[in-house]
Structures are given as structure tokens and as C-alpha cells.
Amino acid sequence: MPEFKIPADDPGRQLSVVDPDDPSLSHLAVVGDTYTVLLSGEQTGGRFCLIDMKVPDDGGPGPHRHDFEEMFHLLEGEIEFTFRGKKLVAKAGMTVNIPANAPHSFKNVSGADVRMLCMCAPAGQEVFFAKVGTPVESRSAAAPELTKDEFGAFIAKAAALAPEFRTELLKP
């Protein structure tokens, strides 16, 4: 069996230390939630991205699936995940991993804001969010309320861009 060798250090890659309240981070309103990109694929050599998500009551994306892993770690509150048609509730301190290609969604039905970390591997989802989202001031900023027409335009844009980001939006 050949000997395994760890590749040499890449001095071009730097240590990342991130404050989620840093105003220079990308804070985005997406589907009524506020997503803050903590680590992008550019910072991780494309290996993963890490997103701080604030999901208000009744917030969360509709059913979708994608060909990358998506892991959520609940920091505050509780949220209902639907995975392959089955519902489960995750509470603060719990971690949920969504396997690639599996249909899923999540919805905050708790009556209070939820905060969670989302890691996607490999990276790319943060770029999708940047293309469909609206910049907001901070990770704690509320997403602007969308009119029915604005929401329809958002869904149309997301659906048009989804294939480029290895994502499929599903019917509820």
C-alpha cells in the first residue's frame, strides 16, 4: 500500500477569524430570513461555506434539493425541518445534516426568531444567496417585507438561477 503524504501547507490560504456582527460581512435578506456569510468558498478553497441564519417566525425556504451536503446547527430556538416528506423539530444545541439530493425544507413555527449555522459542502450556496438576496445592514436586521409581486419576482429569479447552483426548487 502506498504511503500517504499530507500535501505541503498553502501559505496563500489565511486563517479566518470572523465576528458575526461585523458590518463588513455580507448580510442578505433571502425568503424573509437574514443570512450572514461568515466564511465563503473563496476563503475555504471551495471546500465549504458557513452561513449564520436568522429565521423569523413563519420564515424558511420552500421545498428544494441540491447536490451538496447541507448541515444546520441550532444556536437559538427551534425549527421544523421537513426531510423526504417527514417533519421533525430541531432545538437549540441540535445538529441536522441534509444529505445531497434529498428533498427538504425548514420552517420556523416556534413563535420566536431562530438562529442557526448552515454549512454547505462544497461551497457555492453563498454565491446563490448573494445573487438572489437583498443586502441588509446586519445579521440581526429584519428582512424587508415583500409584496406578492416582489415575492413572485424573487421566486422567478431563484428558479432561473437554481440550475446554475445545482439546486432544484420543488412544488410545495
C-alpha positions as CSV (number, residue, x, y, z in Angstrom):
1,M,0.0,0.0,0.0
2,P,1.4,3.4,-1.0
3,E,2.4,5.8,1.8
4,F,0.0,8.7,2.3
5,K,1.6,12.1,2.4
6,I,-0.1,15.2,3.5
7,P,0.3,18.0,0.9
8,A,2.5,20.9,1.8
9,D,1.0,23.9,3.5
10,D,-0.5,26.5,1.2
11,P,0.7,29.9,2.5
12,G,-1.7,31.6,0.2
13,R,-4.6,30.5,2.4
14,Q,-5.1,32.5,5.6
15,L,-6.6,31.9,9.0
16,S,-10.1,33.3,9.2
17,V,-11.5,34.7,12.5
18,V,-15.0,36.0,12.0
19,D,-17.3,38.1,14.2
20,P,-20.9,37.5,13.0
21,D,-21.7,41.1,13.9
22,D,-19.0,42.5,11.6
23,P,-20.8,45.1,9.4
24,S,-18.4,44.4,6.5
25,L,-19.8,40.8,6.1
26,S,-22.4,40.0,3.5
27,H,-25.8,40.2,5.3
28,L,-28.6,39.2,2.9
29,A,-32.4,39.0,3.1
30,V,-33.5,35.8,1.4
31,V,-37.1,34.4,1.6
32,G,-37.8,36.7,4.6
33,D,-34.8,35.4,6.5
34,T,-31.5,37.2,7.2
35,Y,-28.4,35.2,6.1
36,T,-24.8,36.4,7.0
37,V,-22.0,34.8,5.1
38,L,-19.3,34.0,7.8
39,L,-17.0,32.0,5.5
40,S,-17.2,31.9,1.7
41,G,-15.8,29.3,-0.7
42,E,-13.2,31.9,-1.6
43,Q,-11.9,31.7,2.0
44,T,-12.1,27.9,2.2
45,G,-10.6,26.9,-1.1
46,G,-14.1,25.9,-2.2
47,R,-14.4,23.2,0.4
48,F,-17.4,24.7,2.3
49,C,-19.3,27.9,3.2
50,L,-20.6,28.8,6.6
51,I,-23.8,31.0,6.9
52,D,-25.3,32.5,10.1
53,M,-29.1,32.3,9.6
54,K,-31.8,34.3,11.4
55,V,-35.1,32.8,10.7
56,P,-38.2,34.8,11.9
57,D,-41.4,33.1,12.9
58,D,-43.1,31.6,9.8
59,G,-39.8,32.0,7.9
60,G,-37.8,29.5,5.9
61,P,-37.5,28.3,2.3
62,G,-39.9,26.1,0.5
63,P,-39.1,22.5,-0.6
64,H,-35.9,22.2,-2.6
65,R,-33.0,19.8,-3.1
66,H,-29.4,20.2,-4.3
67,D,-26.4,18.0,-5.0
68,F,-24.3,19.2,-2.0
69,E,-24.4,18.4,1.7
70,E,-26.1,21.0,4.0
71,M,-25.7,20.9,7.8
72,F,-27.5,23.1,10.3
73,H,-26.6,23.7,13.9
74,L,-29.3,25.4,16.0
75,L,-27.9,28.1,18.2
76,E,-31.2,29.6,19.5
77,G,-34.8,28.5,19.3
78,E,-36.4,25.5,17.5
79,I,-37.3,24.9,13.9
80,E,-39.3,22.3,11.9
81,F,-37.5,20.5,9.2
82,T,-39.3,18.5,6.5
83,F,-37.0,15.8,5.1
84,R,-38.3,13.5,2.4
85,G,-41.8,14.4,3.4
86,K,-41.4,13.7,7.2
87,K,-41.4,16.5,9.7
88,L,-39.1,16.8,12.7
89,V,-38.3,19.6,15.2
90,A,-34.7,20.5,16.0
91,K,-34.0,22.6,19.1
92,A,-31.0,24.7,20.2
93,G,-27.9,22.6,20.5
94,M,-29.0,20.1,17.9
95,T,-27.4,19.5,14.5
96,V,-29.2,18.4,11.4
97,N,-27.4,17.1,8.3
98,I,-29.3,17.0,5.0
99,P,-27.7,14.5,2.5
100,A,-27.1,15.7,-1.0
101,N,-30.0,15.3,-3.4
102,A,-32.6,14.8,-0.7
103,P,-35.8,16.9,-0.8
104,H,-36.1,19.1,2.2
105,S,-37.3,22.5,3.7
106,F,-37.5,24.2,7.0
107,K,-40.0,26.5,8.7
108,N,-39.9,28.4,11.9
109,V,-43.2,27.5,13.7
110,S,-41.9,28.4,17.2
111,G,-43.3,31.9,17.6
112,A,-39.8,33.4,18.1
113,D,-36.7,34.0,16.0
114,V,-34.4,31.1,15.4
115,R,-30.7,31.4,14.9
116,M,-28.6,28.6,13.3
117,L,-25.4,28.0,11.4
118,C,-25.6,26.4,8.0
119,M,-22.6,24.8,6.4
120,C,-22.7,23.7,2.7
121,A,-20.0,21.4,1.3
122,P,-18.7,22.1,-1.2
123,A,-19.2,25.9,-1.2
124,G,-21.4,27.8,-3.7
125,Q,-24.7,28.3,-1.9
126,E,-23.4,31.6,-0.5
127,V,-23.0,32.9,-4.1
128,F,-26.5,31.8,-5.0
129,F,-27.8,33.7,-1.9
130,A,-25.8,36.8,-3.0
131,K,-27.4,36.7,-6.4
132,V,-31.0,36.3,-5.2
133,G,-30.9,38.1,-1.9
134,T,-31.1,41.8,-0.9
135,P,-28.3,43.3,1.2
136,V,-29.3,44.3,4.7
137,E,-27.4,46.2,7.5
138,S,-26.6,43.4,9.9
139,R,-27.2,39.8,10.8
140,S,-29.9,40.9,13.2
141,A,-31.7,43.2,10.7
142,A,-35.2,42.1,9.7
143,A,-35.6,41.2,6.0
144,P,-37.8,43.7,4.2
145,E,-41.4,42.6,3.7
146,L,-42.1,41.7,0.1
147,T,-45.3,42.4,-1.7
148,K,-47.0,39.5,-3.6
149,D,-45.4,40.8,-6.8
150,E,-42.0,41.2,-5.3
151,F,-42.1,37.7,-3.8
152,G,-43.2,36.3,-7.2
153,A,-40.2,38.1,-8.9
154,F,-37.9,36.7,-6.2
155,I,-39.1,33.1,-6.8
156,A,-38.8,33.5,-10.6
157,K,-35.2,34.8,-10.2
158,A,-34.3,32.0,-7.8
159,A,-35.9,29.3,-10.1
160,A,-33.9,30.7,-13.1
161,L,-30.6,30.7,-11.2
162,A,-31.1,27.4,-9.3
163,P,-29.8,25.1,-12.0
164,E,-26.5,27.1,-12.2
165,F,-26.1,26.4,-8.5
166,R,-27.0,22.7,-8.6
167,T,-30.4,23.3,-7.0
168,E,-33.9,22.3,-7.8
169,L,-36.9,24.2,-6.4
170,L,-39.8,21.8,-5.7
171,K,-43.5,22.3,-5.6
172,P,-45.0,22.5,-2.0
